[in-house]
Amino acid sequence: MPQEDVKIPQQSTAGAEPLLRVTGLVKHFPITKGMLRRQVGAVQAVDGIDLQVAAGQTLGVVGESGCGKSTMGRLITRLLEPTGGKIEFQGRDITHLSVGEMRPLRRDVQMIFQDPYSSLNPRHTIGTIVGAPFKLQKVATESGVKKEVQNLLELVGLNPEHYNRYPHEFSGGQRQRIGIARALALKPKLVVADEPVSALDVSIQAQVVNLLDDLQSELGLTYVIIAHDLSVIRHVSDRIAVMYLGKVVEVADREALYGQPMHPYTNALLSAVPVPDPKRRTARQRILLTGDVPSPINPPSGCRFHTRCWKATEVCSTQEPPLIALATGHEVACHHPENAPAKAQEKNAQGKGAENGPAIGNQPTDL
Amino acid sequence: MSTAGSDPLRKDSDRDPLRKEDGPAPSAGATVGEPVLTARPDTAEAFLAVRDLKIHFNTDDGLVRSVDGISFDLQRGRTLGIVGESGSGKSVTSLGIMGLHRTAKARISGEVWLDGEELIGADPDRVRRLRGMKMAMIFQDPLSAMHPYYTVGAQIVEACRVHQDVSKQVARKRAIEMLDRVGIPEPHQRVADYPHQFSGGMRQRAMIAMALVNNPELLIADEPTTALDVTVQAQILDLIRDLQKEFGSAVIMITHDLGVVAELADDLLVMYAGRCVERGTAEKVFTEPQHPYTWGLLGSMPRMDRERTERLNPVKGAPPSLINVPSGCAFHPRCPYVGLNGGSSETIVPELRETAAGHWSACHLGEQDRDRIWTEEIAPKL
């Protein structure tokens, strides 16, 4: 890829120490009942996920609402306390660090929030908001906080003279830029962006996507971008993880995931994306998933996708498929993967026409 | 007798603020080259004909020109997609057609002809009778569009019984049929559920069932899938397409997602700052877009069906305030090609002209410039 001159090539993920490594991460939110707050169940929001993010890369996380992608974002930034598993940042275990112990690390791990309206304090000026990280972390700046903040505002494409304005004086896109400036203030290593553009208009969305892209190459940032929009994720990510009901079902490099998706769920997701080309409308075949995502309080046994999967067999309802890493860097958790290399191919040739869905929705020429 | 006497009175008082607006509007339109299609549409031809529809709101900050002269035709069995960013006036247009604006607050002028009947100047009671019967609407957020205190079934039954003289039992049977038709599992049980017991996708299905219970001939869907996940969105879009085939209704699809309109729409209308900047068949607008704003919209979208581009090509800047709409072409502050028009963009509102058969665009760019920019600069980057 010619564009990745500053980014670390994919293949090195296995060798080099990743910036962030997540193993078996679990978050269950207890459901309590009665006066004694007895626990009667748990929302299994995140239920054992393994991920790695290499420095300088962008990991995209996609999935339907309720699949636990936002919870995962909040766990790796340690805004939530994990129930189990391990989070390592630069080789250091940060899973159960206290708030005080986390504080120095907050310089390196920052978050961009989805809603630019609720994530900025309406009573503070932009200068105070973007300058807060310096104050909280007691970071001395050479030319004073104000100058630094104005530089940041300029970096994200805002007028530095707007230092004394309040959030309500800005549009949605500008507010999102303020949120980005605040996240970048202390030059973090890892930025977790939870649906950074979904609240914005199409043209503004593209501006913010371009901005995130520029900042990455300028400052060498590592991103974890959480989104539900598969076309945005394809544009911004080097590597993509697909989540379903608290589990990662497939992880692969961008080209591999969109070109040869292996998990049936990924196939279904990709085929459902509307394509802005009226001519394709008649030629396309969609894989229509039936029903809704099951409840994470009582997830299906075995493979969690088996209730909606057209390839499901008995083994799917009893045995949970592990996330298997293939030589190609593709990881998939499925008993009957599609587009599988000859070695992993199982007796799954009884395709029902839906097999060719992804090939139509996303032609091989895309690669 | 008395009702007949009071009706025009009420109409007059309702229309009073509009009358004032009516006066200056045409003259102002004439000076800026307002697109006037035909004074009186051939109503035998178009099922829905909208002519120079203007919807303005008086606010403390000034007059908000949400919709500023929109005209289009729509036939039975066809789908019109209206696209634009938030604040471009797409939803206000649809509410205007449905007669859902409060006449005290909104100044509405222009004409809306539905099957040969003019709606803007019509008696509100008459419009109320048509609404839900002949024209129906699917709203974006079904949770706030449905009443939380009544069961889904009761709300569909109400919609049915308001317009049709049927017994409760018959209406309930019809409600169950409709829920079944839109793909709600076990409709016999679910009909007694409250909206909060439905998932987002099912709620939207129930909304569609409610809208279609009286077989409306015009269906307006205002961002029907924006709140939904892609897999559910695909289900809902398929459902709307199937139902349209079955009932042969005319559909207006309002959305900001060009992918969604490409799936459904036969014709496309691109709105910017309350005006139509481009109109044509969906295929024409997608393959040979003519307005720089449409180029910008297409360039803003990362596309799954093409090779991944290094950078997106968005429109610079942000949509204008509708209180201070920029002079001349409202798009000129964001348009990269203003310089090519010798300054006319800043002063003269471009007319919506038919540039090719069935394709209208409101832009000052000369034909040669436009074709050159499209083929050389825009198309290769999309």
Interface residues (C-beta under 8 A of the other chain):
Chain A: Q3 E64 S65 S171 G173 Q174 D201 V202 S203 I204 Q205 A206 Q207 V209 N210 D213 H228 L230 S231 V232 R234 H235 R254 Y258 A268 L269 L270 S271 A272 V273 P274 V275 P276 D277 P278 K279 R280 R281 R286 L288 L289 G291 D292 V293 G361 N362 Q363 T365 D366
Chain B: E85 S86 P185 S199 G200 G201 M202 D229 V230 T231 V232 Q233 A234 Q235 L237 D238 H256 D257 L258 G259 V260 V261 A262 E263 A265 A282 E283 F286 T287 G296 L297 L298 G299 S300 M301 P302 R303 M304 D305 R306 E307 R308 T309 E310 R311 L312 N313 P314 V315 K316 A318 P319
